[in-house]
Amino acid sequence: MGGLGGPAPAPGSRRMPLRTYRWEQIRSHDLPGDKWLVLERRVYDISRWTQKHPGGSRLLGHHGAEDATDAFHAFHPDLHFVRKFLRPLLIGELAPDEPSPAGVQNAQLVEDFRALRQTAEDMKLFEANPAFFALLLAHILAMEMLAWFLVCLLGPGWLPSTLAALILALSQAQSWCLQHDLGHASVFRKSRWNHLAQQFVMGHLKGFSAHWWNFRHFQHHAKPNIFHKDPDVTVAPVFLLGESSVEYGRKKRRYLPYNHQHLYFFLIGPPLLTLVNFEVENLAYMLVCMQWTDLLWAASFYFRFFLTYAPFYGVPGVLVLFVAVRVLESHWFVWITQMNHIPKEIGQEKHRDWASSQLAATCNVEQSFFNDWFSGHLNFQIEHHLFPTMPRHSYRKVAPLVRALCAKHGLRYEVKPFLTALADIVRSLKKSGDVWLEAYLHQ
């Protein structure tokens, strides 16, 4: 079988031998406008392609001068489709005596992880169950209808309005999860169907841009918990995480009282992320990148929301309801998405292999029906990060295989109780703040 550049030539056909490269040559091509990439021992010049990459230039650039084979497989469910884009970019291959995983990477772990992925494919764990995702969408729409019926039947009083806001916040949270599945192309076989469905869920049901989310989220998956590559942890100078605490302390930087960041986190973290930061960043992205289709989808959400509830509350009341829903939703988003990441290792790029880098940045939360539903199966964060395109209903089945791989290679497979995982967010913020203060006072 041929490499990623295309199928092997037919017997008897002639083909010019590819030029061979060594890792020291490849590593020099990791500059803006000069990016090389290694995929299954073949070397590609992606310098011009980065701007055309559907996942964004940053995502591709984060793997510059690296062996990105496992990342390539992780992000692309249809390898045959994307291979045609690689053929014109092929410039050579690794020299025969050069190792595929370079530097500090564990060659045996890389081999075993690829075998695990093949086992998961043979078990058909990457095949989605349409009924599962249809039920997810149905229960989201049912919650939307239930909230409206409460206000319609009981009137816009405090009790029905509060219940409606809670139900709408749950609906919005579950919409985050469903659009997340669609963004990873784990629902439909064809990428286009996933993208169209994601635009509906993210745009019409939530009021956000699917392109904006994918731009951010794919970077997070490519390099989780890596400063300046994962936007989810590049939050200084508001919060200091991991290695940034020591850096800011040594440089005597004090924009905020970071030794109290675990306290002001409750004021400006969970309540405001979705309501303020995401709303502003999302709108700016759509305007700057001219994502007019996403803008229309988002506008349809606001039009529907105000049209639905204005007869009961008037415009000022609808604005209050909208803010209440966003604040409640924001609490869910911050606690659920960060309980698996913030307490883990956060720092600079260490160029690990795919499995090691994902395991160092993620942990799981105990499995239960409630945890699975409430977190959108993000309690299986380890499995999700190792296999982003795997449908979430398969995580429980692949988890024992991942646990066995970790045991074989001495990697930590961490599983926490739900409340412990939430509390660890605050503990890690306090720990980072204390580290900053110690470095600040003693350098």
Secondary structure as the mmCIF struct_conf table of DSSP 4:
data_model
#
loop_
_struct_conf.conf_type_id
_struct_conf.id
_struct_conf.beg_label_comp_id
_struct_conf.beg_label_asym_id
_struct_conf.beg_label_seq_id
_struct_conf.end_label_comp_id
_struct_conf.end_label_asym_id
_struct_conf.end_label_seq_id
TURN_TY1_P TURN_TY1_P1 LEU A 4 GLY A 5
BEND BEND1 GLY A 6 GLY A 6
HELX_LH_PP_P HELX_LH_PP_P1 PRO A 7 ALA A 10
TURN_TY1_P TURN_TY1_P2 PRO A 11 GLY A 12
HELX_LH_PP_P HELX_LH_PP_P2 MET A 16 ARG A 19
STRN STRN1 THR A 20 TYR A 21
HELX_RH_AL_P HELX_RH_AL_P1 TRP A 23 ILE A 26
TURN_TY1_P TURN_TY1_P3 ARG A 27 SER A 28
STRN STRN2 ASP A 30 LEU A 31
TURN_TY1_P TURN_TY1_P4 PRO A 32 GLY A 33
STRN STRN3 ASP A 34 LEU A 39
TURN_TY1_P TURN_TY1_P5 GLU A 40 ARG A 41
STRN STRN4 ARG A 42 ASP A 45
TURN_TY1_P TURN_TY1_P6 SER A 47 ARG A 48
HELX_RH_3T_P HELX_RH_3T_P1 TRP A 49 LYS A 52
TURN_TY1_P TURN_TY1_P7 PRO A 54 GLY A 55
HELX_RH_AL_P HELX_RH_AL_P2 SER A 57 GLY A 61
TURN_TY1_P TURN_TY1_P8 HIS A 62 ALA A 65
BEND BEND2 GLU A 66 GLU A 66
STRN STRN5 ASP A 67 ASP A 67
HELX_RH_AL_P HELX_RH_AL_P3 THR A 69 PHE A 75
BEND BEND3 PRO A 77 PRO A 77
HELX_RH_AL_P HELX_RH_AL_P4 LEU A 79 LEU A 86
HELX_RH_3T_P HELX_RH_3T_P2 ARG A 87 LEU A 89
STRN STRN6 LEU A 90 LEU A 94
TURN_TY1_P TURN_TY1_P9 PRO A 96 ASP A 97
BEND BEND4 GLU A 98 GLU A 98
BEND BEND5 SER A 100 PRO A 101
TURN_TY1_P TURN_TY1_P10 GLY A 103 VAL A 104
HELX_RH_AL_P HELX_RH_AL_P5 ALA A 107 ASP A 122
TURN_TY1_P TURN_TY1_P11 MET A 123 PHE A 126
BEND BEND6 GLU A 127 GLU A 127
HELX_RH_AL_P HELX_RH_AL_P6 PRO A 130 LEU A 154
BEND BEND7 PRO A 156 PRO A 156
HELX_RH_AL_P HELX_RH_AL_P7 TRP A 158 GLY A 183
TURN_TY1_P TURN_TY1_P12 HIS A 184 ALA A 185
BEND BEND8 VAL A 187 LYS A 190
HELX_RH_AL_P HELX_RH_AL_P8 SER A 191 GLN A 199
HELX_RH_PI_P HELX_RH_PI_P1 PHE A 200 HIS A 204
TURN_TY1_P TURN_TY1_P13 LEU A 205 LYS A 206
HELX_RH_AL_P HELX_RH_AL_P9 ALA A 210 ALA A 222
BEND BEND9 LYS A 223 LYS A 223
TURN_TY1_P TURN_TY1_P14 PRO A 224 ASN A 225
STRN STRN7 ILE A 226 ILE A 226
TURN_TY1_P TURN_TY1_P15 PHE A 227 LYS A 229
TURN_TY1_P TURN_TY1_P16 PRO A 231 VAL A 233
TURN_TY1_P TURN_TY1_P17 ALA A 236 VAL A 238
BEND BEND10 PHE A 239 PHE A 239
TURN_TY1_P TURN_TY1_P18 GLY A 242 GLU A 243
HELX_RH_AL_P HELX_RH_AL_P10 SER A 244 ARG A 250
TURN_TY1_P TURN_TY1_P19 LYS A 251 LYS A 252
BEND BEND11 TYR A 255 LEU A 256
HELX_RH_3T_P HELX_RH_3T_P3 TYR A 258 HIS A 260
HELX_RH_AL_P HELX_RH_AL_P11 GLN A 261 ILE A 268
BEND BEND12 GLY A 269 GLY A 269
TURN_TY1_P TURN_TY1_P20 PRO A 270 LEU A 272
HELX_RH_PI_P HELX_RH_PI_P2 LEU A 273 PHE A 278
HELX_RH_AL_P HELX_RH_AL_P12 GLU A 279 VAL A 288
TURN_TY1_P TURN_TY1_P21 CYS A 289 MET A 290
HELX_RH_AL_P HELX_RH_AL_P13 TRP A 292 GLN A 338
TURN_TY1_P TURN_TY1_P22 MET A 339 PRO A 343
BEND BEND13 LYS A 344 LYS A 344
STRN STRN8 GLY A 347 GLY A 347
BEND BEND14 GLN A 348 GLN A 348
HELX_RH_AL_P HELX_RH_AL_P14 TRP A 354 ALA A 361
STRN STRN9 ASN A 364 VAL A 365
HELX_RH_AL_P HELX_RH_AL_P15 PHE A 369 PHE A 374
TURN_TY1_P TURN_TY1_P23 SER A 375 HIS A 377
HELX_RH_3T_P HELX_RH_3T_P4 LEU A 378 PHE A 380
HELX_RH_AL_P HELX_RH_AL_P16 GLN A 381 LEU A 386
TURN_TY1_P TURN_TY1_P24 PRO A 388 THR A 389
BEND BEND15 MET A 390 MET A 390
HELX_RH_3T_P HELX_RH_3T_P5 ARG A 392 SER A 394
HELX_RH_AL_P HELX_RH_AL_P17 TYR A 395 HIS A 409
TURN_TY1_P TURN_TY1_P25 GLY A 410 GLY A 410
STRN STRN10 VAL A 415 LYS A 416
HELX_RH_AL_P HELX_RH_AL_P18 PHE A 418 HIS A 442
#
